[in-house]
Every structure is written in structure tokens, then in C-alpha cells.
């Protein structure tokens, strides 16, 4: 298993309100919106996505000669 190729990737966490589509900078910002009595945001509106970007890498596949 030590011969596995490591592919460079970048991960980005996205915190979003399911109902309104609003994107928050962090989970803490979402929690503050839930705690704010001036909004109707509830904990059920929470949505968390993970976006992973992988760089294009040659897999080193060769054809038979």
C-alpha cells in the first residue's frame, strides 16, 4: 500500500441555509443566525457541503506495444 499515488487536492467546506440559499463564512455564523430572534432560521435549515478540487494528473497508463 505504500506505492499509492498521492494526488494534490483542495477541500472547501460550504455552510448554507437550505431554505434561503444563503452561504455563511462559518458554522459559527450560521449558529448566530439561528440565535438571532430577528430571523426565522432554524437548525433544520443547516446544510454542509464539501467541495473537492483535484488537479489534472496523468495516471501513467501505457498501452501495449
PDBQT receptor file of N, H, CA, C and O in Angstrom, charges set to zero:
ATOM      1  N   UNK A   1       0.811  -1.209   0.000  1.00  0.00    +0.000 N 
ATOM      2  CA  UNK A   1       0.000   0.000   0.000  1.00  0.00    +0.000 C 
ATOM      3  C   UNK A   1       0.854   1.273   0.000  1.00  0.00    +0.000 C 
ATOM      4  O   UNK A   1       0.319   2.358  -0.228  1.00  0.00    +0.000 OA
ATOM      5  N   UNK A   2       2.121   1.176   0.240  1.00  0.00    +0.000 N 
ATOM      6  H   UNK A   2       2.555   0.294   0.426  1.00  0.00    +0.000 HD
ATOM      7  CA  UNK A   2       2.957   2.372   0.290  1.00  0.00    +0.000 C 
ATOM      8  C   UNK A   2       3.230   2.939  -1.101  1.00  0.00    +0.000 C 
ATOM      9  O   UNK A   2       3.773   4.038  -1.213  1.00  0.00    +0.000 OA
ATOM     10  N   UNK A   3       2.869   2.219  -2.161  1.00  0.00    +0.000 N 
ATOM     11  H   UNK A   3       2.428   1.326  -2.069  1.00  0.00    +0.000 HD
ATOM     12  CA  UNK A   3       3.117   2.701  -3.511  1.00  0.00    +0.000 C 
ATOM     13  C   UNK A   3       1.922   3.456  -4.107  1.00  0.00    +0.000 C 
ATOM     14  O   UNK A   3       1.871   3.663  -5.320  1.00  0.00    +0.000 OA
ATOM     15  N   UNK A   4       0.971   3.865  -3.280  1.00  0.00    +0.000 N 
ATOM     16  H   UNK A   4       1.012   3.697  -2.295  1.00  0.00    +0.000 HD
ATOM     17  CA  UNK A   4      -0.180   4.624  -3.752  1.00  0.00    +0.000 C 
ATOM     18  C   UNK A   4       0.242   6.027  -4.172  1.00  0.00    +0.000 C 
ATOM     19  O   UNK A   4       1.071   6.660  -3.518  1.00  0.00    +0.000 OA
ATOM     20  N   UNK A   5      -0.329   6.498  -5.255  1.00  0.00    +0.000 N 
ATOM     21  H   UNK A   5      -1.003   5.984  -5.786  1.00  0.00    +0.000 HD
ATOM     22  CA  UNK A   5      -0.027   7.830  -5.753  1.00  0.00    +0.000 C 
ATOM     23  C   UNK A   5      -0.851   8.854  -4.970  1.00  0.00    +0.000 C 
ATOM     24  O   UNK A   5      -2.062   8.695  -4.813  1.00  0.00    +0.000 OA
ATOM     25  N   UNK A   6      -0.193   9.895  -4.486  1.00  0.00    +0.000 N 
ATOM     26  H   UNK A   6       0.790  10.024  -4.614  1.00  0.00    +0.000 HD
ATOM     27  CA  UNK A   6      -0.901  10.975  -3.797  1.00  0.00    +0.000 C 
ATOM     28  C   UNK A   6      -1.225  12.051  -4.811  1.00  0.00    +0.000 C 
ATOM     29  O   UNK A   6      -0.336  12.578  -5.479  1.00  0.00    +0.000 OA
ATOM     30  N   UNK A   7      -2.500  12.374  -4.921  1.00  0.00    +0.000 N 
ATOM     31  H   UNK A   7      -3.222  11.946  -4.378  1.00  0.00    +0.000 HD
ATOM     32  CA  UNK A   7      -2.961  13.385  -5.870  1.00  0.00    +0.000 C 
ATOM     33  C   UNK A   7      -3.241  14.675  -5.109  1.00  0.00    +0.000 C 
ATOM     34  O   UNK A   7      -4.006  14.664  -4.145  1.00  0.00    +0.000 OA
ATOM     35  N   UNK A   8      -2.635  15.786  -5.525  1.00  0.00    +0.000 N 
ATOM     36  H   UNK A   8      -2.014  15.794  -6.309  1.00  0.00    +0.000 HD
ATOM     37  CA  UNK A   8      -2.891  17.050  -4.837  1.00  0.00    +0.000 C 
ATOM     38  C   UNK A   8      -4.360  17.459  -4.997  1.00  0.00    +0.000 C 
ATOM     39  O   UNK A   8      -4.905  17.437  -6.100  1.00  0.00    +0.000 OA
ATOM     40  N   UNK A   9      -4.979  17.826  -3.895  1.00  0.00    +0.000 N 
ATOM     41  H   UNK A   9      -4.536  17.844  -2.998  1.00  0.00    +0.000 HD
ATOM     42  CA  UNK A   9      -6.382  18.231  -3.911  1.00  0.00    +0.000 C 
ATOM     43  C   UNK A   9      -6.599  19.368  -2.921  1.00  0.00    +0.000 C 
ATOM     44  O   UNK A   9      -5.823  19.571  -1.987  1.00  0.00    +0.000 OA
ATOM     45  N   UNK A  10      -7.671  20.093  -3.156  1.00  0.00    +0.000 N 
ATOM     46  H   UNK A  10      -8.302  19.928  -3.914  1.00  0.00    +0.000 HD
ATOM     47  CA  UNK A  10      -8.022  21.222  -2.298  1.00  0.00    +0.000 C 
ATOM     48  C   UNK A  10      -9.466  21.032  -1.842  1.00  0.00    +0.000 C 
ATOM     49  O   UNK A  10     -10.352  20.824  -2.672  1.00  0.00    +0.000 OA
ATOM     50  N   UNK A  11      -9.713  21.100  -0.533  1.00  0.00    +0.000 N 
ATOM     51  H   UNK A  11      -8.993  21.268   0.141  1.00  0.00    +0.000 HD
ATOM     52  CA  UNK A  11     -11.063  20.913   0.002  1.00  0.00    +0.000 C 
ATOM     53  C   UNK A  11     -11.605  22.240   0.528  1.00  0.00    +0.000 C 
ATOM     54  O   UNK A  11     -10.879  23.022   1.142  1.00  0.00    +0.000 OA
ATOM     55  N   UNK A  12     -12.894  22.480   0.277  1.00  0.00    +0.000 N 
ATOM     56  H   UNK A  12     -13.483  21.844  -0.221  1.00  0.00    +0.000 HD
ATOM     57  CA  UNK A  12     -13.548  23.705   0.737  1.00  0.00    +0.000 C 
ATOM     58  C   UNK A  12     -14.890  23.325   1.357  1.00  0.00    +0.000 C 
ATOM     59  O   UNK A  12     -15.720  22.681   0.715  1.00  0.00    +0.000 OA
ATOM     60  N   UNK A  13     -15.094  23.729   2.609  1.00  0.00    +0.000 N 
ATOM     61  H   UNK A  13     -14.419  24.252   3.130  1.00  0.00    +0.000 HD
ATOM     62  CA  UNK A  13     -16.349  23.472   3.307  1.00  0.00    +0.000 C 
ATOM     63  C   UNK A  13     -17.324  24.612   3.011  1.00  0.00    +0.000 C 
ATOM     64  O   UNK A  13     -16.969  25.787   3.104  1.00  0.00    +0.000 OA
ATOM     65  N   UNK A  14     -18.551  24.249   2.656  1.00  0.00    +0.000 N 
ATOM     66  H   UNK A  14     -18.839  23.294   2.580  1.00  0.00    +0.000 HD
ATOM     67  CA  UNK A  14     -19.568  25.251   2.339  1.00  0.00    +0.000 C 
ATOM     68  C   UNK A  14     -20.740  25.071   3.307  1.00  0.00    +0.000 C 
ATOM     69  O   UNK A  14     -21.380  24.020   3.336  1.00  0.00    +0.000 OA
ATOM     70  N   UNK A  15     -21.008  26.114   4.096  1.00  0.00    +0.000 N 
ATOM     71  H   UNK A  15     -20.488  26.968   4.071  1.00  0.00    +0.000 HD
ATOM     72  CA  UNK A  15     -22.121  26.129   5.042  1.00  0.00    +0.000 C 
ATOM     73  C   UNK A  15     -23.228  26.964   4.413  1.00  0.00    +0.000 C 
ATOM     74  O   UNK A  15     -23.005  28.108   4.015  1.00  0.00    +0.000 OA
ATOM     75  N   UNK A  16     -24.431  26.381   4.325  1.00  0.00    +0.000 N 
ATOM     76  H   UNK A  16     -24.612  25.452   4.648  1.00  0.00    +0.000 HD
ATOM     77  CA  UNK A  16     -25.510  27.021   3.577  1.00  0.00    +0.000 C 
ATOM     78  C   UNK A  16     -26.848  26.849   4.293  1.00  0.00    +0.000 C 
ATOM     79  O   UNK A  16     -27.058  25.882   5.026  1.00  0.00    +0.000 OA
ATOM     80  N   UNK A  17     -27.738  27.797   4.068  1.00  0.00    +0.000 N 
ATOM     81  H   UNK A  17     -27.567  28.583   3.473  1.00  0.00    +0.000 HD
ATOM     82  CA  UNK A  17     -29.110  27.704   4.543  1.00  0.00    +0.000 C 
ATOM     83  C   UNK A  17     -29.911  26.994   3.456  1.00  0.00    +0.000 C 
ATOM     84  O   UNK A  17     -30.032  27.507   2.343  1.00  0.00    +0.000 OA
ATOM     85  N   UNK A  18     -30.460  25.818   3.767  1.00  0.00    +0.000 N 
ATOM     86  H   UNK A  18     -30.362  25.401   4.670  1.00  0.00    +0.000 HD
ATOM     87  CA  UNK A  18     -31.207  25.018   2.787  1.00  0.00    +0.000 C 
ATOM     88  C   UNK A  18     -32.386  25.768   2.190  1.00  0.00    +0.000 C 
ATOM     89  O   UNK A  18     -32.668  25.662   0.996  1.00  0.00    +0.000 OA
ATOM     90  N   UNK A  19     -33.056  26.514   3.020  1.00  0.00    +0.000 N 
ATOM     91  H   UNK A  19     -32.827  26.600   3.990  1.00  0.00    +0.000 HD
ATOM     92  CA  UNK A  19     -34.296  27.162   2.607  1.00  0.00    +0.000 C 
ATOM     93  C   UNK A  19     -34.049  28.433   1.797  1.00  0.00    +0.000 C 
ATOM     94  O   UNK A  19     -34.707  28.663   0.782  1.00  0.00    +0.000 OA
ATOM     95  N   UNK A  20     -33.100  29.258   2.244  1.00  0.00    +0.000 N 
ATOM     96  H   UNK A  20     -32.565  29.071   3.068  1.00  0.00    +0.000 HD
ATOM     97  CA  UNK A  20     -32.881  30.550   1.580  1.00  0.00    +0.000 C 
ATOM     98  C   UNK A  20     -31.717  30.535   0.595  1.00  0.00    +0.000 C 
ATOM     99  O   UNK A  20     -31.642  31.394  -0.284  1.00  0.00    +0.000 OA
ATOM    100  N   UNK A  21     -30.805  29.566   0.731  1.00  0.00    +0.000 N 
ATOM    101  H   UNK A  21     -30.866  28.868   1.445  1.00  0.00    +0.000 HD
ATOM    102  CA  UNK A  21     -29.639  29.511  -0.141  1.00  0.00    +0.000 C 
ATOM    103  C   UNK A  21     -28.494  30.399   0.316  1.00  0.00    +0.000 C 
ATOM    104  O   UNK A  21     -27.457  30.458  -0.345  1.00  0.00    +0.000 OA
ATOM    105  N   UNK A  22     -28.666  31.089   1.437  1.00  0.00    +0.000 N 
ATOM    106  H   UNK A  22     -29.508  31.041   1.973  1.00  0.00    +0.000 HD
ATOM    107  CA  UNK A  22     -27.612  31.969   1.941  1.00  0.00    +0.000 C 
ATOM    108  C   UNK A  22     -26.387  31.136   2.315  1.00  0.00    +0.000 C 
ATOM    109  O   UNK A  22     -26.508  30.083   2.940  1.00  0.00    +0.000 OA
ATOM    110  N   UNK A  23     -25.199  31.622   1.921  1.00  0.00    +0.000 N 
ATOM    111  H   UNK A  23     -25.100  32.477   1.413  1.00  0.00    +0.000 HD
ATOM    112  CA  UNK A  23     -23.936  30.943   2.242  1.00  0.00    +0.000 C 
ATOM    113  C   UNK A  23     -23.272  31.702   3.386  1.00  0.00    +0.000 C 
ATOM    114  O   UNK A  23     -23.173  32.929   3.359  1.00  0.00    +0.000 OA
ATOM    115  N   UNK A  24     -22.820  30.956   4.386  1.00  0.00    +0.000 N 
ATOM    116  H   UNK A  24     -22.900  29.959   4.408  1.00  0.00    +0.000 HD
ATOM    117  CA  UNK A  24     -22.193  31.532   5.574  1.00  0.00    +0.000 C 
ATOM    118  C   UNK A  24     -20.683  31.300   5.532  1.00  0.00    +0.000 C 
ATOM    119  O   UNK A  24     -20.211  30.330   4.939  1.00  0.00    +0.000 OA
ATOM    120  N   UNK A  25     -19.940  32.192   6.162  1.00  0.00    +0.000 N 
ATOM    121  H   UNK A  25     -20.323  32.980   6.644  1.00  0.00    +0.000 HD
ATOM    122  CA  UNK A  25     -18.482  32.070   6.202  1.00  0.00    +0.000 C 
ATOM    123  C   UNK A  25     -18.044  30.917   7.103  1.00  0.00    +0.000 C 
ATOM    124  O   UNK A  25     -16.972  30.346   6.905  1.00  0.00    +0.000 OA
ATOM    125  N   UNK A  26     -18.874  30.576   8.093  1.00  0.00    +0.000 N 
ATOM    126  H   UNK A  26     -19.745  31.041   8.253  1.00  0.00    +0.000 HD
ATOM    127  CA  UNK A  26     -18.511  29.507   9.029  1.00  0.00    +0.000 C 
ATOM    128  C   UNK A  26     -19.771  28.957   9.704  1.00  0.00    +0.000 C 
ATOM    129  O   UNK A  26     -20.853  29.533   9.590  1.00  0.00    +0.000 OA
ATOM    130  N   UNK A  27     -19.612  27.849  10.397  1.00  0.00    +0.000 N 
ATOM    131  H   UNK A  27     -18.733  27.381  10.490  1.00  0.00    +0.000 HD
ATOM    132  CA  UNK A  27     -20.719  27.249  11.162  1.00  0.00    +0.000 C 
ATOM    133  C   UNK A  27     -21.146  28.202  12.271  1.00  0.00    +0.000 C 
ATOM    134  O   UNK A  27     -22.327  28.283  12.605  1.00  0.00    +0.000 OA
ATOM    135  N   UNK A  28     -20.186  28.919  12.837  1.00  0.00    +0.000 N 
ATOM    136  H   UNK A  28     -19.226  28.852  12.565  1.00  0.00    +0.000 HD
ATOM    137  CA  UNK A  28     -20.494  29.881  13.904  1.00  0.00    +0.000 C 
ATOM    138  C   UNK A  28     -21.417  30.990  13.391  1.00  0.00    +0.000 C 
ATOM    139  O   UNK A  28     -22.309  31.433  14.115  1.00  0.00    +0.000 OA
ATOM    140  N   UNK A  29     -21.211  31.436  12.158  1.00  0.00    +0.000 N 
ATOM    141  H   UNK A  29     -20.487  31.076  11.570  1.00  0.00    +0.000 HD
ATOM    142  CA  UNK A  29     -22.087  32.459  11.572  1.00  0.00    +0.000 C 
ATOM    143  C   UNK A  29     -23.506  31.917  11.393  1.00  0.00    +0.000 C 
ATOM    144  O   UNK A  29     -24.482  32.633  11.616  1.00  0.00    +0.000 OA
ATOM    145  N   UNK A  30     -23.612  30.661  10.994  1.00  0.00    +0.000 N 
ATOM    146  H   UNK A  30     -22.819  30.079  10.813  1.00  0.00    +0.000 HD
ATOM    147  CA  UNK A  30     -24.947  30.041  10.868  1.00  0.00    +0.000 C 
ATOM    148  C   UNK A  30     -25.607  29.963  12.238  1.00  0.00    +0.000 C 
ATOM    149  O   UNK A  30     -26.781  30.303  12.381  1.00  0.00    +0.000 OA
ATOM    150  N   UNK A  31     -24.859  29.517  13.250  1.00  0.00    +0.000 N 
ATOM    151  H   UNK A  31     -23.904  29.241  13.134  1.00  0.00    +0.000 HD
ATOM    152  CA  UNK A  31     -25.398  29.418  14.609  1.00  0.00    +0.000 C 
ATOM    153  C   UNK A  31     -25.865  30.778  15.121  1.00  0.00    +0.000 C 
ATOM    154  O   UNK A  31     -26.879  30.869  15.813  1.00  0.00    +0.000 OA
ATOM    155  N   UNK A  32     -25.125  31.835  14.782  1.00  0.00    +0.000 N 
ATOM    156  H   UNK A  32     -24.300  31.761  14.221  1.00  0.00    +0.000 HD
ATOM    157  CA  UNK A  32     -25.533  33.190  15.180  1.00  0.00    +0.000 C 
ATOM    158  C   UNK A  32     -26.836  33.589  14.495  1.00  0.00    +0.000 C 
ATOM    159  O   UNK A  32     -27.670  34.269  15.093  1.00  0.00    +0.000 OA
ATOM    160  N   UNK A  33     -27.014  33.169  13.248  1.00  0.00    +0.000 N 
ATOM    161  H   UNK A  33     -26.337  32.616  12.762  1.00  0.00    +0.000 HD
ATOM    162  CA  UNK A  33     -28.254  33.459  12.525  1.00  0.00    +0.000 C 
ATOM    163  C   UNK A  33     -29.432  32.726  13.164  1.00  0.00    +0.000 C 
ATOM    164  O   UNK A  33     -30.529  33.277  13.257  1.00  0.00    +0.000 OA
ATOM    165  N   UNK A  34     -29.212  31.498  13.600  1.00  0.00    +0.000 N 
ATOM    166  H   UNK A  34     -28.320  31.051  13.525  1.00  0.00    +0.000 HD
ATOM    167  CA  UNK A  34     -30.259  30.729  14.286  1.00  0.00    +0.000 C 
ATOM    168  C   UNK A  34     -30.624  31.417  15.606  1.00  0.00    +0.000 C 
ATOM    169  O   UNK A  34     -31.801  31.509  15.955  1.00  0.00    +0.000 OA
ATOM    170  N   UNK A  35     -29.620  31.896  16.331  1.00  0.00    +0.000 N 
ATOM    171  H   UNK A  35     -28.664  31.821  16.047  1.00  0.00    +0.000 HD
ATOM    172  CA  UNK A  35     -29.845  32.529  17.637  1.00  0.00    +0.000 C 
ATOM    173  C   UNK A  35     -30.482  33.923  17.517  1.00  0.00    +0.000 C 
ATOM    174  O   UNK A  35     -31.049  34.426  18.487  1.00  0.00    +0.000 OA
ATOM    175  N   UNK A  36     -30.394  34.540  16.354  1.00  0.00    +0.000 N 
ATOM    176  H   UNK A  36     -29.934  34.132  15.566  1.00  0.00    +0.000 HD
ATOM    177  CA  UNK A  36     -30.934  35.885  16.144  1.00  0.00    +0.000 C 
ATOM    178  C   UNK A  36     -32.465  35.826  16.102  1.00  0.00    +0.000 C 
ATOM    179  O   UNK A  36     -33.032  35.175  15.225  1.00  0.00    +0.000 OA
ATOM    180  N   UNK A  37     -33.132  36.494  17.032  1.00  0.00    +0.000 N 
ATOM    181  H   UNK A  37     -32.672  37.024  17.745  1.00  0.00    +0.000 HD
ATOM    182  CA  UNK A  37     -34.604  36.457  17.063  1.00  0.00    +0.000 C 
ATOM    183  C   UNK A  37     -35.238  37.200  15.885  1.00  0.00    +0.000 C 
ATOM    184  O   UNK A  37     -36.437  37.053  15.645  1.00  0.00    +0.000 OA
ATOM    185  N   UNK A  38     -34.460  37.991  15.150  1.00  0.00    +0.000 N 
ATOM    186  H   UNK A  38     -33.486  38.110  15.345  1.00  0.00    +0.000 HD
ATOM    187  CA  UNK A  38     -34.990  38.755  14.017  1.00  0.00    +0.000 C 
ATOM    188  C   UNK A  38     -35.039  37.939  12.718  1.00  0.00    +0.000 C 
ATOM    189  O   UNK A  38     -35.527  38.430  11.700  1.00  0.00    +0.000 OA
ATOM    190  N   UNK A  39     -34.537  36.693  12.747  1.00  0.00    +0.000 N 
ATOM    191  H   UNK A  39     -34.140  36.294  13.574  1.00  0.00    +0.000 HD
ATOM    192  CA  UNK A  39     -34.596  35.835  11.559  1.00  0.00    +0.000 C 
ATOM    193  C   UNK A  39     -35.424  34.594  11.876  1.00  0.00    +0.000 C 
ATOM    194  O   UNK A  39     -35.605  34.235  13.039  1.00  0.00    +0.000 OA
ATOM    195  N   UNK A  40     -35.920  33.947  10.833  1.00  0.00    +0.000 N 
ATOM    196  H   UNK A  40     -35.773  34.239   9.888  1.00  0.00    +0.000 HD
ATOM    197  CA  UNK A  40     -36.695  32.719  11.050  1.00  0.00    +0.000 C 
ATOM    198  C   UNK A  40     -35.856  31.468  10.759  1.00  0.00    +0.000 C 
ATOM    199  O   UNK A  40     -36.404  30.388  10.537  1.00  0.00    +0.000 OA
ATOM    200  N   UNK A  41     -34.533  31.618  10.762  1.00  0.00    +0.000 N 
ATOM    201  H   UNK A  41     -34.088  32.496  10.942  1.00  0.00    +0.000 HD
ATOM    202  CA  UNK A  41     -33.625  30.490  10.510  1.00  0.00    +0.000 C 
ATOM    203  C   UNK A  41     -33.661  29.524  11.689  1.00  0.00    +0.000 C 
ATOM    204  O   UNK A  41     -33.592  29.936  12.847  1.00  0.00    +0.000 OA
ATOM    205  N   UNK A  42     -33.772  28.213  11.374  1.00  0.00    +0.000 N 
ATOM    206  H   UNK A  42     -33.828  27.878  10.433  1.00  0.00    +0.000 HD
ATOM    207  CA  UNK A  42     -33.765  27.183  12.413  1.00  0.00    +0.000 C 
ATOM    208  C   UNK A  42     -32.612  26.216  12.145  1.00  0.00    +0.000 C 
ATOM    209  O   UNK A  42     -31.991  26.256  11.083  1.00  0.00    +0.000 OA
ATOM    210  N   UNK A  43     -32.338  25.358  13.109  1.00  0.00    +0.000 N 
ATOM    211  H   UNK A  43     -32.843  25.326  13.971  1.00  0.00    +0.000 HD
ATOM    212  CA  UNK A  43     -31.259  24.380  12.947  1.00  0.00    +0.000 C 
ATOM    213  C   UNK A  43     -31.565  23.403  11.806  1.00  0.00    +0.000 C 
ATOM    214  O   UNK A  43     -30.647  22.807  11.243  1.00  0.00    +0.000 OA
ATOM    215  N   UNK A  44     -32.833  23.238  11.465  1.00  0.00    +0.000 N 
ATOM    216  H   UNK A  44     -33.579  23.722  11.922  1.00  0.00    +0.000 HD
ATOM    217  CA  UNK A  44     -33.217  22.360  10.361  1.00  0.00    +0.000 C 
ATOM    218  C   UNK A  44     -32.828  22.930   8.997  1.00  0.00    +0.000 C 
ATOM    219  O   UNK A  44     -32.831  22.208   8.000  1.00  0.00    +0.000 OA
ATOM    220  N   UNK A  45     -32.496  24.220   8.948  1.00  0.00    +0.000 N 
ATOM    221  H   UNK A  45     -32.494  24.806   9.758  1.00  0.00    +0.000 HD
ATOM    222  CA  UNK A  45     -32.099  24.861   7.694  1.00  0.00    +0.000 C 
ATOM    223  C   UNK A  45     -30.618  24.625   7.369  1.00  0.00    +0.000 C 
ATOM    224  O   UNK A  45     -30.148  25.037   6.308  1.00  0.00    +0.000 OA
ATOM    225  N   UNK A  46     -29.891  23.976   8.258  1.00  0.00    +0.000 N 
ATOM    226  H   UNK A  46     -30.272  23.642   9.120  1.00  0.00    +0.000 HD
ATOM    227  CA  UNK A  46     -28.446  23.766   8.098  1.00  0.00    +0.000 C 
ATOM    228  C   UNK A  46     -28.135  22.793   6.966  1.00  0.00    +0.000 C 
ATOM    229  O   UNK A  46     -28.736  21.724   6.858  1.00  0.00    +0.000 OA
ATOM    230  N   UNK A  47     -27.182  23.190   6.126  1.00  0.00    +0.000 N 
ATOM    231  H   UNK A  47     -26.694  24.058   6.213  1.00  0.00    +0.000 HD
ATOM    232  CA  UNK A  47     -26.680  22.312   5.068  1.00  0.00    +0.000 C 
ATOM    233  C   UNK A  47     -25.162  22.501   4.990  1.00  0.00    +0.000 C 
ATOM    234  O   UNK A  47     -24.669  23.628   4.987  1.00  0.00    +0.000 OA
ATOM    235  N   UNK A  48     -24.439  21.399   4.929  1.00  0.00    +0.000 N 
ATOM    236  H   UNK A  48     -24.840  20.483   4.932  1.00  0.00    +0.000 HD
ATOM    237  CA  UNK A  48     -22.979  21.451   4.854  1.00  0.00    +0.000 C 
ATOM    238  C   UNK A  48     -22.524  20.615   3.666  1.00  0.00    +0.000 C 
ATOM    239  O   UNK A  48     -22.850  19.432   3.566  1.00  0.00    +0.000 OA
ATOM    240  N   UNK A  49     -21.772  21.234   2.772  1.00  0.00    +0.000 N 
ATOM    241  H   UNK A  49     -21.507  22.195   2.854  1.00  0.00    +0.000 HD
ATOM    242  CA  UNK A  49     -21.236  20.553   1.597  1.00  0.00    +0.000 C 
ATOM    243  C   UNK A  49     -19.718  20.617   1.646  1.00  0.00    +0.000 C 
ATOM    244  O   UNK A  49     -19.136  21.483   2.300  1.00  0.00    +0.000 OA
ATOM    245  N   UNK A  50     -19.100  19.700   0.951  1.00  0.00    +0.000 N 
ATOM    246  H   UNK A  50     -19.572  18.997   0.420  1.00  0.00    +0.000 HD
ATOM    247  CA  UNK A  50     -17.648  19.686   0.839  1.00  0.00    +0.000 C 
ATOM    248  C   UNK A  50     -17.312  19.654  -0.643  1.00  0.00    +0.000 C 
ATOM    249  O   UNK A  50     -17.695  18.728  -1.358  1.00  0.00    +0.000 OA
ATOM    250  N   UNK A  51     -16.599  20.664  -1.092  1.00  0.00    +0.000 N 
ATOM    251  H   UNK A  51     -16.287  21.416  -0.511  1.00  0.00    +0.000 HD
ATOM    252  CA  UNK A  51     -16.195  20.758  -2.497  1.00  0.00    +0.000 C 
ATOM    253  C   UNK A  51     -14.720  20.384  -2.568  1.00  0.00    +0.000 C 
ATOM    254  O   UNK A  51     -13.889  20.967  -1.872  1.00  0.00    +0.000 OA
ATOM    255  N   UNK A  52     -14.403  19.414  -3.409  1.00  0.00    +0.000 N 
ATOM    256  H   UNK A  52     -15.078  18.940  -3.974  1.00  0.00    +0.000 HD
ATOM    257  CA  UNK A  52     -13.011  18.974  -3.545  1.00  0.00    +0.000 C 
ATOM    258  C   UNK A  52     -12.563  19.212  -4.976  1.00  0.00    +0.000 C 
ATOM    259  O   UNK A  52     -13.189  18.737  -5.923  1.00  0.00    +0.000 OA
ATOM    260  N   UNK A  53     -11.475  19.952  -5.122  1.00  0.00    +0.000 N 
ATOM    261  H   UNK A  53     -10.967  20.338  -4.352  1.00  0.00    +0.000 HD
ATOM    262  CA  UNK A  53     -10.895  20.207  -6.440  1.00  0.00    +0.000 C 
ATOM    263  C   UNK A  53      -9.605  19.407  -6.537  1.00  0.00    +0.000 C 
ATOM    264  O   UNK A  53      -8.723  19.511  -5.685  1.00  0.00    +0.000 OA
ATOM    265  N   UNK A  54      -9.515  18.610  -7.589  1.00  0.00    +0.000 N 
ATOM    266  H   UNK A  54     -10.231  18.525  -8.281  1.00  0.00    +0.000 HD
ATOM    267  CA  UNK A  54      -8.338  17.778  -7.815  1.00  0.00    +0.000 C 
ATOM    268  C   UNK A  54      -7.650  18.292  -9.072  1.00  0.00    +0.000 C 
ATOM    269  O   UNK A  54      -8.295  18.545 -10.089  1.00  0.00    +0.000 OA
ATOM    270  N   UNK A  55      -6.338  18.442  -8.989  1.00  0.00    +0.000 N 
ATOM    271  H   UNK A  55      -5.813  18.236  -8.162  1.00  0.00    +0.000 HD
ATOM    272  CA  UNK A  55      -5.602  18.891 -10.160  1.00  0.00    +0.000 C 
ATOM    273  C   UNK A  55      -5.534  17.773 -11.191  1.00  0.00    +0.000 C 
ATOM    274  O   UNK A  55      -5.597  16.595 -10.838  1.00  0.00    +0.000 OA
ATOM    275  N   UNK A  56      -5.409  18.129 -12.432  1.00  0.00    +0.000 N 
ATOM    276  H   UNK A  56      -5.358  19.085 -12.719  1.00  0.00    +0.000 HD
ATOM    277  CA  UNK A  56      -5.326  17.137 -13.504  1.00  0.00    +0.000 C 
ATOM    278  C   UNK A  56      -3.971  16.445 -13.408  1.00  0.00    +0.000 C 
ATOM    279  O   UNK A  56      -2.922  17.090 -13.411  1.00  0.00    +0.000 OA
ATOM    280  N   UNK A  57      -4.015  15.137 -13.326  1.00  0.00    +0.000 N 
ATOM    281  H   UNK A  57      -4.867  14.613 -13.323  1.00  0.00    +0.000 HD
ATOM    282  CA  UNK A  57      -2.797  14.347 -13.156  1.00  0.00    +0.000 C 
ATOM    283  C   UNK A  57      -2.804  13.195 -14.144  1.00  0.00    +0.000 C 
ATOM    284  O   UNK A  57      -3.829  12.544 -14.344  1.00  0.00    +0.000 OA
ATOM    285  N   UNK A  58      -1.676  12.949 -14.751  1.00  0.00    +0.000 N 
ATOM    286  H   UNK A  58      -0.843  13.477 -14.589  1.00  0.00    +0.000 HD
ATOM    287  CA  UNK A  58      -1.546  11.791 -15.625  1.00  0.00    +0.000 C 
ATOM    288  C   UNK A  58      -1.444  10.546 -14.757  1.00  0.00    +0.000 C 
ATOM    289  O   UNK A  58      -0.663  10.507 -13.805  1.00  0.00    +0.000 OA
ATOM    290  N   UNK A  59      -2.225   9.540 -15.082  1.00  0.00    +0.000 N 
ATOM    291  H   UNK A  59      -2.859   9.571 -15.855  1.00  0.00    +0.000 HD
ATOM    292  CA  UNK A  59      -2.221   8.332 -14.277  1.00  0.00    +0.000 C 
ATOM    293  C   UNK A  59      -1.131   7.347 -14.708  1.00  0.00    +0.000 C 
ATOM    294  O   UNK A  59      -1.001   6.271 -14.124  1.00  0.00    +0.000 OA
ATOM    295  N   UNK A  60      -0.363   7.705 -15.712  1.00  0.00    +0.000 N 
ATOM    296  H   UNK A  60      -0.469   8.579 -16.187  1.00  0.00    +0.000 HD
ATOM    297  CA  UNK A  60       0.753   6.866 -16.127  1.00  0.00    +0.000 C 
ATOM    298  C   UNK A  60       0.321   5.593 -16.822  1.00  0.00    +0.000 C 
ATOM    299  O   UNK A  60       1.057   4.606 -16.791  1.00  0.00    +0.000 OA
ATOM    300  N   UNK A  61      -0.836   5.579 -17.444  1.00  0.00    +0.000 N 
ATOM    301  H   UNK A  61      -1.433   6.380 -17.469  1.00  0.00    +0.000 HD
ATOM    302  CA  UNK A  61      -1.333   4.385 -18.125  1.00  0.00    +0.000 C 
ATOM    303  C   UNK A  61      -0.652   4.293 -19.494  1.00  0.00    +0.000 C 
ATOM    304  O   UNK A  61      -0.593   5.264 -20.248  1.00  0.00    +0.000 OA
ATOM    305  N   UNK A  62      -0.151   3.117 -19.782  1.00  0.00    +0.000 N 
ATOM    306  H   UNK A  62      -0.199   2.328 -19.169  1.00  0.00    +0.000 HD
ATOM    307  CA  UNK A  62       0.503   2.894 -21.069  1.00  0.00    +0.000 C 
ATOM    308  C   UNK A  62      -0.247   1.817 -21.840  1.00  0.00    +0.000 C 
ATOM    309  O   UNK A  62      -0.849   0.922 -21.246  1.00  0.00    +0.000 OA
ATOM    310  N   UNK A  63      -0.209   1.908 -23.154  1.00  0.00    +0.000 N 
ATOM    311  H   UNK A  63       0.280   2.635 -23.636  1.00  0.00    +0.000 HD
ATOM    312  CA  UNK A  63      -0.830   0.889 -23.989  1.00  0.00    +0.000 C 
ATOM    313  C   UNK A  63       0.203  -0.151 -24.370  1.00  0.00    +0.000 C 
ATOM    314  O   UNK A  63       1.406   0.102 -24.307  1.00  0.00    +0.000 OA
ATOM    315  N   UNK A  64      -0.271  -1.325 -24.766  1.00  0.00    +0.000 N 
ATOM    316  H   UNK A  64      -1.249  -1.530 -24.817  1.00  0.00    +0.000 HD
ATOM    317  CA  UNK A  64       0.634  -2.379 -25.209  1.00  0.00    +0.000 C 
ATOM    318  C   UNK A  64       1.314  -1.977 -26.495  1.00  0.00    +0.000 C 
ATOM    319  O   UNK A  64       0.713  -1.335 -27.356  1.00  0.00    +0.000 OA
ATOM    320  N   UNK A  65       2.554  -2.354 -26.619  1.00  0.00    +0.000 N 
ATOM    321  H   UNK A  65       3.042  -2.876 -25.920  1.00  0.00    +0.000 HD
ATOM    322  CA  UNK A  65       3.299  -2.043 -27.853  1.00  0.00    +0.000 C 
ATOM    323  C   UNK A  65       3.322  -3.235 -28.758  1.00  0.00    +0.000 C 
ATOM    324  O   UNK A  65       3.899  -3.175 -29.844  1.00  0.00    +0.000 OA
TER     325      UNK A  65
